[in-house]
Amino acid sequence: MNLPEIIKKLVEAQNNYDSVAYANCFSETAVVLDEGNTYTGKVEIKNWIEKANKEYKIIMKPLEYHKLETKNVLSAEVSGNFDGSPIVLKYHHTFENKRIQTLNITT
């Protein structure tokens, strides 16, 4: 599968539970939407993923990647310490200056 470099880094950071490297995949003004919550900027994104990693021990396995006109979608099997694991999630995202600007995680 041909993933953009920054998405490869995001998956690698997630699978290594590296919240700093994960947050560095995003622009300074990035916005993440996950489970009804909004996280804005690298600090909030780092704190969110750090907490999620401790609680759920999430591992991502990319399944499909689609480039669309206004955003892109990564479908990934996500497994971890949560009810319903594993599950396929969709990571809808946009880029700005080779970093992720928006990320909306859906089922």
The first five atom37 places (N, CA, C, CB, O) and aatype in JSON, in Angstrom:
{
  "aatype": [12, 2, 10, 14, 6, 9, 9, 11, 11, 10, 19, 6, 0, 5, 2, 2, 18, 3, 15, 19, 0, 18, 0, 2, 4, 13, 15, 6, 16, 0, 19, 19, 10, 3, 6, 7, 2, 16, 18, 16, 7, 11, 19, 6, 9, 11, 2, 17, 9, 6, 11, 0, 2, 11, 6, 18, 11, 9, 9, 12, 11, 14, 10, 6, 18, 8, 11, 10, 6, 16, 11, 2, 19, 10, 15, 0, 6, 19, 15, 7, 2, 13, 3, 7, 15, 14, 9, 19, 10, 11, 18, 8, 8, 16, 13, 6, 2, 11, 1, 9, 5, 16, 10, 2, 9, 16, 16],
  "atom_mask": [
    [1, 1, 1, 1, 1],
    [1, 1, 1, 1, 1],
    [1, 1, 1, 1, 1],
    [1, 1, 1, 1, 1],
    [1, 1, 1, 1, 1],
    [1, 1, 1, 1, 1],
    [1, 1, 1, 1, 1],
    [1, 1, 1, 1, 1],
    [1, 1, 1, 1, 1],
    [1, 1, 1, 1, 1],
    [1, 1, 1, 1, 1],
    [1, 1, 1, 1, 1],
    [1, 1, 1, 1, 1],
    [1, 1, 1, 1, 1],
    [1, 1, 1, 1, 1],
    [1, 1, 1, 1, 1],
    [1, 1, 1, 1, 1],
    [1, 1, 1, 1, 1],
    [1, 1, 1, 1, 1],
    [1, 1, 1, 1, 1],
    [1, 1, 1, 1, 1],
    [1, 1, 1, 1, 1],
    [1, 1, 1, 1, 1],
    [1, 1, 1, 1, 1],
    [1, 1, 1, 1, 1],
    [1, 1, 1, 1, 1],
    [1, 1, 1, 1, 1],
    [1, 1, 1, 1, 1],
    [1, 1, 1, 1, 1],
    [1, 1, 1, 1, 1],
    [1, 1, 1, 1, 1],
    [1, 1, 1, 1, 1],
    [1, 1, 1, 1, 1],
    [1, 1, 1, 1, 1],
    [1, 1, 1, 1, 1],
    [1, 1, 1, 0, 1],
    [1, 1, 1, 1, 1],
    [1, 1, 1, 1, 1],
    [1, 1, 1, 1, 1],
    [1, 1, 1, 1, 1],
    [1, 1, 1, 0, 1],
    [1, 1, 1, 1, 1],
    [1, 1, 1, 1, 1],
    [1, 1, 1, 1, 1],
    [1, 1, 1, 1, 1],
    [1, 1, 1, 1, 1],
    [1, 1, 1, 1, 1],
    [1, 1, 1, 1, 1],
    [1, 1, 1, 1, 1],
    [1, 1, 1, 1, 1],
    [1, 1, 1, 1, 1],
    [1, 1, 1, 1, 1],
    [1, 1, 1, 1, 1],
    [1, 1, 1, 1, 1],
    [1, 1, 1, 1, 1],
    [1, 1, 1, 1, 1],
    [1, 1, 1, 1, 1],
    [1, 1, 1, 1, 1],
    [1, 1, 1, 1, 1],
    [1, 1, 1, 1, 1],
    [1, 1, 1, 1, 1],
    [1, 1, 1, 1, 1],
    [1, 1, 1, 1, 1],
    [1, 1, 1, 1, 1],
    [1, 1, 1, 1, 1],
    [1, 1, 1, 1, 1],
    [1, 1, 1, 1, 1],
    [1, 1, 1, 1, 1],
    [1, 1, 1, 1, 1],
    [1, 1, 1, 1, 1],
    [1, 1, 1, 1, 1],
    [1, 1, 1, 1, 1],
    [1, 1, 1, 1, 1],
    [1, 1, 1, 1, 1],
    [1, 1, 1, 1, 1],
    [1, 1, 1, 1, 1],
    [1, 1, 1, 1, 1],
    [1, 1, 1, 1, 1],
    [1, 1, 1, 1, 1],
    [1, 1, 1, 0, 1],
    [1, 1, 1, 1, 1],
    [1, 1, 1, 1, 1],
    [1, 1, 1, 1, 1],
    [1, 1, 1, 0, 1],
    [1, 1, 1, 1, 1],
    [1, 1, 1, 1, 1],
    [1, 1, 1, 1, 1],
    [1, 1, 1, 1, 1],
    [1, 1, 1, 1, 1],
    [1, 1, 1, 1, 1],
    [1, 1, 1, 1, 1],
    [1, 1, 1, 1, 1],
    [1, 1, 1, 1, 1],
    [1, 1, 1, 1, 1],
    [1, 1, 1, 1, 1],
    [1, 1, 1, 1, 1],
    [1, 1, 1, 1, 1],
    [1, 1, 1, 1, 1],
    [1, 1, 1, 1, 1],
    [1, 1, 1, 1, 1],
    [1, 1, 1, 1, 1],
    [1, 1, 1, 1, 1],
    [1, 1, 1, 1, 1],
    [1, 1, 1, 1, 1],
    [1, 1, 1, 1, 1],
    [1, 1, 1, 1, 1],
    [1, 1, 1, 1, 1]
  ],
  "atom_positions": [
    [[0.85, -1.17, 0.0], [0.0, 0.0, 0.0], [0.9, 1.24, 0.0], [-0.97, 0.0, 1.22], [1.89, 1.3, 0.72]],
    [[0.53, 2.19, -0.82], [1.32, 3.41, -0.97], [0.76, 4.51, -0.07], [1.34, 3.87, -2.45], [-0.16, 5.23, -0.45]],
    [[1.32, 4.65, 1.13], [0.88, 5.66, 2.08], [1.76, 6.9, 1.99], [0.88, 5.11, 3.51], [2.96, 6.78, 1.74]],
    [[1.19, 8.09, 2.18], [2.03, 9.28, 2.28], [3.01, 9.13, 3.44], [1.16, 10.55, 2.46], [2.69, 8.47, 4.43]],
    [[4.17, 9.71, 3.33], [5.22, 9.57, 4.33], [4.73, 9.95, 5.74], [6.41, 10.43, 3.95], [5.05, 9.26, 6.7]],
    [[3.98, 11.02, 5.86], [3.54, 11.46, 7.18], [2.55, 10.48, 7.8], [2.9, 12.85, 7.09], [2.49, 10.35, 9.02]],
    [[1.78, 9.79, 6.97], [0.85, 8.77, 7.48], [1.63, 7.53, 7.92], [-0.2, 8.38, 6.39], [1.28, 6.91, 8.93]],
    [[2.68, 7.18, 7.2], [3.56, 6.09, 7.65], [4.13, 6.41, 9.02], [4.7, 5.86, 6.62], [4.19, 5.55, 9.9]],
    [[4.57, 7.67, 9.2], [5.13, 8.09, 10.49], [4.08, 8.05, 11.6], [5.72, 9.5, 10.38], [4.39, 7.68, 12.73]],
    [[2.85, 8.44, 11.27], [1.76, 8.41, 12.24], [1.51, 6.98, 12.72], [0.48, 9.01, 11.63], [1.41, 6.73, 13.92]],
    [[1.41, 6.04, 11.79], [1.17, 4.63, 12.13], [2.33, 4.09, 12.96], [0.97, 3.78, 10.84], [2.12, 3.4, 13.96]],
    [[3.55, 4.39, 12.55], [4.73, 3.93, 13.29], [4.74, 4.49, 14.71], [6.03, 4.33, 12.55], [4.99, 3.77, 15.67]],
    [[4.46, 5.78, 14.84], [4.42, 6.41, 16.17], [3.34, 5.77, 17.03], [4.17, 7.93, 16.05], [3.55, 5.51, 18.21]],
    [[2.17, 5.52, 16.44], [1.08, 4.87, 17.19], [1.5, 3.5, 17.66], [-0.18, 4.77, 16.32], [1.3, 3.15, 18.83]],
    [[2.08, 2.72, 16.78], [2.43, 1.34, 17.12], [3.6, 1.25, 18.08], [2.73, 0.58, 15.87], [3.83, 0.2, 18.69]],
    [[4.37, 2.34, 18.21], [5.46, 2.41, 19.19], [5.05, 3.16, 20.46], [6.68, 3.08, 18.57], [5.86, 3.36, 21.36]],
    [[3.78, 3.57, 20.52], [3.25, 4.34, 21.67], [4.09, 5.59, 21.93], [3.21, 3.47, 22.94], [4.35, 5.94, 23.08]],
    [[4.52, 6.25, 20.86], [5.36, 7.45, 20.95], [4.48, 8.68, 20.73], [6.53, 7.4, 19.91], [4.28, 9.1, 19.59]],
    [[3.97, 9.24, 21.81], [3.02, 10.35, 21.7], [3.68, 11.61, 21.15], [2.41, 10.65, 23.05], [3.01, 12.42, 20.5]],
    [[4.96, 11.81, 21.39], [5.66, 12.98, 20.86], [5.79, 12.87, 19.34], [7.07, 13.13, 21.51], [5.48, 13.82, 18.62]],
    [[6.24, 11.72, 18.87], [6.36, 11.52, 17.41], [4.98, 11.58, 16.75], [7.03, 10.15, 17.11], [4.86, 12.11, 15.64]],
    [[3.97, 11.07, 17.41], [2.6, 11.12, 16.89], [2.17, 12.58, 16.71], [1.61, 10.37, 17.84], [1.71, 12.96, 15.64]],
    [[2.33, 13.38, 17.76], [1.93, 14.79, 17.7], [2.73, 15.56, 16.65], [2.11, 15.45, 19.07], [2.22, 16.5, 16.05]],
    [[3.97, 15.17, 16.43], [4.81, 15.84, 15.43], [4.37, 15.58, 14.0], [6.24, 15.41, 15.6], [4.9, 16.2, 13.07]],
    [[3.43, 14.68, 13.79], [2.86, 14.44, 12.47], [1.84, 15.51, 12.1], [2.21, 13.06, 12.41], [1.38, 15.57, 10.96]],
    [[1.48, 16.35, 13.06], [0.43, 17.36, 12.89], [1.01, 18.77, 12.79], [-0.56, 17.28, 14.04], [2.1, 19.05, 13.3]],
    [[0.26, 19.64, 12.13], [0.63, 21.06, 12.09], [0.39, 21.67, 13.47], [-0.19, 21.83, 10.99], [-0.25, 21.06, 14.32]],
    [[0.91, 22.86, 13.68], [0.75, 23.55, 14.97], [-0.73, 23.83, 15.29], [1.53, 24.86, 14.97], [-1.12, 23.86, 16.46]],
    [[-1.54, 24.03, 14.25], [-2.95, 24.39, 14.45], [-3.9, 23.24, 14.13], [-3.3, 25.6, 13.6], [-5.09, 23.47, 13.92]],
    [[-3.39, 22.04, 14.09], [-4.19, 20.87, 13.71], [-5.36, 20.64, 14.67], [-3.31, 19.62, 13.66], [-5.34, 21.04, 15.83]],
    [[-6.39, 19.98, 14.12], [-7.59, 19.63, 14.89], [-7.86, 18.14, 14.71], [-8.82, 20.49, 14.45], [-7.88, 17.63, 13.59]],
    [[-8.07, 17.45, 15.84], [-8.43, 16.04, 15.82], [-9.82, 15.89, 16.44], [-7.38, 15.17, 16.6], [-10.1, 16.46, 17.49]],
    [[-10.68, 15.13, 15.77], [-12.01, 14.79, 16.28], [-12.05, 13.3, 16.53], [-13.15, 15.23, 15.28], [-11.82, 12.5, 15.62]],
    [[-12.35, 12.92, 17.77], [-12.39, 11.5, 18.12], [-13.39, 11.29, 19.25], [-10.99, 10.98, 18.52], [-13.3, 11.96, 20.28]],
    [[-14.31, 10.39, 19.07], [-15.32, 10.02, 20.07], [-16.04, 11.24, 20.64], [-14.67, 9.23, 21.19], [-16.25, 11.33, 21.85]],
    [[-16.4, 12.18, 19.77], [-17.14, 13.36, 20.19], [-16.32, 14.45, 20.84], [0.0, 0.0, 0.0], [-16.87, 15.46, 21.26]],
    [[-15.02, 14.27, 20.92], [-14.13, 15.27, 21.5], [-13.28, 15.92, 20.43], [-13.23, 14.65, 22.58], [-12.98, 15.31, 19.4]],
    [[-12.89, 17.17, 20.68], [-12.03, 17.92, 19.75], [-10.73, 18.27, 20.47], [-12.74, 19.21, 19.23], [-10.74, 18.75, 21.61]],
    [[-9.61, 18.02, 19.79], [-8.29, 18.33, 20.32], [-7.62, 19.27, 19.32], [-7.43, 17.03, 20.57], [-7.53, 18.95, 18.14]],
    [[-7.14, 20.41, 19.8], [-6.58, 21.43, 18.92], [-5.14, 21.71, 19.3], [-7.41, 22.71, 18.99], [-4.82, 21.97, 20.46]],
    [[-4.26, 21.66, 18.3], [-2.84, 21.94, 18.51], [-2.07, 20.73, 18.98], [0.0, 0.0, 0.0], [-2.64, 19.77, 19.5]],
    [[-0.76, 20.79, 18.79], [0.1, 19.64, 19.09], [0.07, 19.21, 20.55], [1.52, 19.97, 18.7], [0.12, 18.02, 20.85]],
    [[-0.02, 20.17, 21.48], [0.0, 19.81, 22.9], [-1.23, 19.0, 23.27], [0.09, 21.08, 23.78], [-1.12, 17.96, 23.91]],
    [[-2.42, 19.46, 22.87], [-3.64, 18.71, 23.16], [-3.63, 17.36, 22.47], [-4.87, 19.51, 22.73], [-4.06, 16.36, 23.05]],
    [[-3.14, 17.31, 21.23], [-3.08, 16.05, 20.49], [-2.13, 15.08, 21.2], [-2.62, 16.28, 19.03], [-2.45, 13.9, 21.34]],
    [[-0.98, 15.56, 21.63], [-0.03, 14.72, 22.36], [-0.64, 14.18, 23.64], [1.26, 15.5, 22.67], [-0.52, 13.0, 23.93]],
    [[-1.3, 15.03, 24.4], [-1.92, 14.6, 25.67], [-3.03, 13.59, 25.43], [-2.47, 15.81, 26.43], [-3.15, 12.62, 26.18]],
    [[-3.84, 13.81, 24.39], [-4.92, 12.88, 24.04], [-4.38, 11.5, 23.68], [-5.76, 13.44, 22.87], [-4.85, 10.49, 24.21]],
    [[-3.38, 11.46, 22.79], [-2.89, 10.15, 22.33], [-2.1, 9.45, 23.43], [-2.03, 10.3, 21.07], [-2.11, 8.22, 23.51]],
    [[-1.42, 10.21, 24.26], [-0.69, 9.63, 25.38], [-1.66, 8.93, 26.34], [0.13, 10.72, 26.12], [-1.39, 7.81, 26.79]],
    [[-2.76, 9.59, 26.65], [-3.77, 9.0, 27.54], [-4.41, 7.77, 26.88], [-4.87, 10.05, 27.88], [-4.59, 6.74, 27.53]],
    [[-4.75, 7.87, 25.61], [-5.35, 6.74, 24.88], [-4.38, 5.56, 24.83], [-5.74, 7.17, 23.45], [-4.8, 4.41, 25.0]],
    [[-3.1, 5.82, 24.61], [-2.11, 4.75, 24.56], [-2.01, 4.02, 25.9], [-0.75, 5.3, 24.17], [-1.95, 2.79, 25.94]],
    [[-2.0, 4.78, 26.98], [-1.92, 4.15, 28.31], [-3.15, 3.31, 28.61], [-1.76, 5.22, 29.4], [-3.06, 2.22, 29.17]],
    [[-4.31, 3.83, 28.22], [-5.56, 3.16, 28.54], [-5.87, 1.98, 27.62], [-6.68, 4.15, 28.48], [-6.33, 0.94, 28.09]],
    [[-5.62, 2.14, 26.32], [-6.1, 1.16, 25.35], [-5.01, 0.34, 24.66], [-6.88, 1.87, 24.32], [-5.33, -0.7, 24.07]],
    [[-3.75, 0.77, 24.7], [-2.65, 0.03, 24.04], [-2.98, -0.26, 22.57], [-2.37, -1.31, 24.79], [-2.94, -1.41, 22.12]],
    [[-3.3, 0.79, 21.85], [-3.79, 0.68, 20.47], [-2.66, 0.34, 19.49], [-4.46, 1.98, 20.05], [-1.57, 0.91, 19.54]],
    [[-2.97, -0.58, 18.6], [-2.09, -0.93, 17.48], [-2.91, -0.73, 16.2], [-1.55, -2.43, 17.58], [-4.05, -1.16, 16.1]],
    [[-2.29, -0.05, 15.22], [-2.95, 0.21, 13.93], [-2.35, -0.67, 12.84], [-2.83, 1.71, 13.53], [-1.13, -0.82, 12.75]],
    [[-3.23, -1.24, 12.03], [-2.8, -2.0, 10.85], [-3.51, -1.4, 9.64], [-3.12, -3.56, 11.0], [-4.71, -1.65, 9.46]],
    [[-2.81, -0.62, 8.82], [-3.45, -0.02, 7.64], [-4.02, -1.08, 6.71], [-2.45, 0.85, 6.88], [-3.38, -2.1, 6.43]],
    [[-5.24, -0.83, 6.23], [-5.91, -1.75, 5.31], [-6.08, -1.15, 3.92], [-7.27, -2.14, 5.86], [-5.82, -1.81, 2.91]],
    [[-6.5, 0.12, 3.86], [-6.75, 0.8, 2.58], [-6.43, 2.29, 2.74], [-8.23, 0.6, 2.11], [-6.52, 2.86, 3.83]],
    [[-6.07, 2.9, 1.61], [-5.86, 4.35, 1.62], [-6.48, 4.93, 0.35], [-4.34, 4.71, 1.71], [-6.23, 4.46, -0.76]],
    [[-7.31, 5.96, 0.53], [-7.97, 6.61, -0.6], [-7.68, 8.1, -0.59], [-9.48, 6.36, -0.56], [-7.85, 8.78, 0.43]],
    [[-7.23, 8.61, -1.73], [-7.08, 10.05, -1.91], [-8.36, 10.58, -2.53], [-5.83, 10.39, -2.8], [-8.78, 10.14, -3.59]],
    [[-8.96, 11.53, -1.85], [-10.18, 12.14, -2.35], [-9.9, 13.61, -2.67], [-11.34, 12.01, -1.33], [-8.81, 14.1, -2.39]],
    [[-10.88, 14.31, -3.25], [-10.67, 15.7, -3.64], [-10.32, 16.6, -2.48], [-11.9, 16.23, -4.31], [-9.33, 17.34, -2.56]],
    [[-11.09, 16.57, -1.41], [-10.87, 17.51, -0.32], [-10.2, 16.89, 0.9], [-12.18, 18.1, 0.09], [-9.65, 17.62, 1.73]],
    [[-10.23, 15.56, 1.02], [-9.56, 14.9, 2.12], [-9.18, 13.5, 1.71], [-10.44, 14.88, 3.37], [-9.55, 13.01, 0.64]],
    [[-8.43, 12.85, 2.57], [-7.97, 11.5, 2.34], [-8.49, 10.61, 3.45], [-6.42, 11.43, 2.25], [-8.82, 11.09, 4.54]],
    [[-8.56, 9.3, 3.18], [-9.09, 8.38, 4.19], [-8.19, 7.16, 4.29], [-10.54, 7.96, 3.84], [-7.92, 6.47, 3.3]],
    [[-7.72, 6.91, 5.51], [-7.0, 5.69, 5.83], [-7.96, 4.79, 6.6], [-5.7, 5.97, 6.66], [-8.5, 5.19, 7.63]],
    [[-8.18, 3.58, 6.1], [-8.93, 2.57, 6.85], [-7.9, 1.68, 7.52], [-9.9, 1.75, 5.91], [-6.98, 1.18, 6.87]],
    [[-8.07, 1.48, 8.83], [-7.09, 0.68, 9.57], [-7.8, -0.21, 10.57], [-6.07, 1.59, 10.28], [-8.79, 0.18, 11.19]],
    [[-7.27, -1.41, 10.71], [-7.73, -2.28, 11.78], [-7.04, -1.8, 13.05], [-7.43, -3.8, 11.48], [-5.81, -1.69, 13.1]],
    [[-7.83, -1.53, 14.06], [-7.31, -1.02, 15.33], [-7.63, -2.05, 16.4], [-7.91, 0.38, 15.7], [-8.78, -2.42, 16.61]],
    [[-6.58, -2.51, 17.07], [-6.77, -3.47, 18.16], [-6.16, -2.9, 19.43], [-6.14, -4.85, 17.81], [-5.29, -2.04, 19.39]],
    [[-6.63, -3.4, 20.53], [-6.12, -2.92, 21.81], [-6.96, -3.41, 22.95], [0.0, 0.0, 0.0], [-7.71, -4.38, 22.83]],
    [[-6.82, -2.73, 24.05], [-7.45, -3.09, 25.31], [-8.79, -2.37, 25.44], [-6.53, -2.75, 26.49], [-8.97, -1.55, 26.35]],
    [[-9.75, -2.66, 24.54], [-11.06, -2.02, 24.58], [-12.12, -3.0, 24.06], [-11.06, -0.7, 23.75], [-11.81, -3.91, 23.29]],
    [[-13.36, -2.78, 24.48], [-14.47, -3.64, 24.03], [-14.61, -3.54, 22.52], [-15.79, -3.23, 24.73], [-14.55, -2.45, 21.95]],
    [[-14.81, -4.68, 21.88], [-15.01, -4.71, 20.44], [-13.73, -4.83, 19.64], [0.0, 0.0, 0.0], [-13.77, -4.82, 18.41]],
    [[-12.59, -4.94, 20.31], [-11.31, -5.04, 19.61], [-11.21, -6.4, 18.92], [-10.13, -4.85, 20.59], [-11.58, -7.42, 19.5]],
    [[-10.71, -6.42, 17.68], [-10.31, -5.28, 16.84], [-11.51, -4.68, 16.12], [-9.25, -5.71, 15.82], [-12.57, -5.3, 15.99]],
    [[-11.31, -3.46, 15.65], [-12.34, -2.73, 14.91], [-11.66, -2.02, 13.74], [-13.1, -1.72, 15.84], [-10.49, -1.67, 13.82]],
    [[-12.4, -1.81, 12.67], [-11.88, -1.03, 11.55], [-12.34, 0.41, 11.73], [-12.35, -1.62, 10.16], [-13.54, 0.68, 11.81]],
    [[-11.39, 1.32, 11.78], [-11.68, 2.74, 11.89], [-11.23, 3.46, 10.64], [-11.01, 3.34, 13.13], [-10.31, 3.01, 9.95]],
    [[-11.88, 4.56, 10.35], [-11.52, 5.41, 9.21], [-10.93, 6.7, 9.75], [-12.76, 5.7, 8.28], [-11.51, 7.35, 10.61]],
    [[-9.77, 7.05, 9.22], [-9.04, 8.26, 9.61], [-9.13, 9.24, 8.45], [-7.54, 7.94, 9.98], [-8.32, 9.21, 7.53]],
    [[-10.14, 10.12, 8.5], [-10.35, 11.15, 7.47], [-9.4, 12.3, 7.8], [-11.86, 11.63, 7.42], [-9.41, 12.81, 8.91]],
    [[-8.57, 12.7, 6.83], [-7.58, 13.72, 7.15], [-7.28, 14.64, 5.96], [-6.31, 13.07, 7.62], [-7.5, 14.29, 4.8]],
    [[-6.78, 15.81, 6.31], [-6.29, 16.77, 5.31], [-4.86, 17.12, 5.71], [-7.2, 18.06, 5.23], [-4.43, 16.91, 6.84]],
    [[-4.15, 17.66, 4.74], [-2.75, 18.04, 4.96], [-2.56, 19.54, 4.82], [-1.84, 17.3, 3.97], [-3.31, 20.22, 4.13]],
    [[-1.54, 20.03, 5.49], [-1.07, 21.4, 5.32], [0.45, 21.37, 5.5], [-1.76, 22.41, 6.34], [0.94, 20.97, 6.55]],
    [[1.17, 21.79, 4.47], [2.65, 21.8, 4.52], [3.22, 20.46, 4.97], [3.13, 22.89, 5.47], [4.09, 20.4, 5.84]],
    [[2.73, 19.38, 4.36], [3.2, 18.01, 4.59], [2.97, 17.51, 6.01], [4.66, 17.94, 4.28], [3.6, 16.54, 6.44]],
    [[2.07, 18.15, 6.73], [1.67, 17.7, 8.07], [0.15, 17.51, 8.05], [2.1, 18.73, 9.19], [-0.53, 18.02, 7.16]],
    [[-0.37, 16.76, 9.01], [-1.81, 16.57, 9.11], [-2.41, 17.83, 9.71], [-2.17, 15.3, 9.96], [-1.96, 18.3, 10.75]],
    [[-3.43, 18.36, 9.05], [-4.13, 19.56, 9.53], [-5.42, 19.2, 10.26], [-4.43, 20.52, 8.36], [-5.74, 19.77, 11.31]],
    [[-6.16, 18.26, 9.69], [-7.39, 17.79, 10.34], [-7.4, 16.28, 10.32], [-8.65, 18.35, 9.65], [-6.93, 15.65, 9.38]],
    [[-7.94, 15.71, 11.39], [-8.1, 14.25, 11.49], [-9.42, 13.99, 12.19], [-6.91, 13.58, 12.27], [-9.66, 14.46, 13.3]],
    [[-10.28, 13.24, 11.52], [-11.57, 12.85, 12.07], [-11.64, 11.34, 12.05], [-12.77, 13.48, 11.27], [-11.62, 10.72, 10.98]],
    [[-11.71, 10.72, 13.23], [-11.7, 9.27, 13.35], [-13.13, 8.78, 13.48], [-10.83, 8.81, 14.57], [-13.85, 9.2, 14.39]],
    [[-13.55, 7.89, 12.56], [-14.93, 7.38, 12.54], [-14.92, 5.86, 12.37], [-15.75, 8.05, 11.4], [-13.89, 5.25, 12.06]],
    [[-16.1, 5.28, 12.58], [-16.24, 3.83, 12.36], [-16.75, 3.6, 10.95], [-17.2, 3.19, 13.41], [-16.94, 2.45, 10.55]]
  ]
}
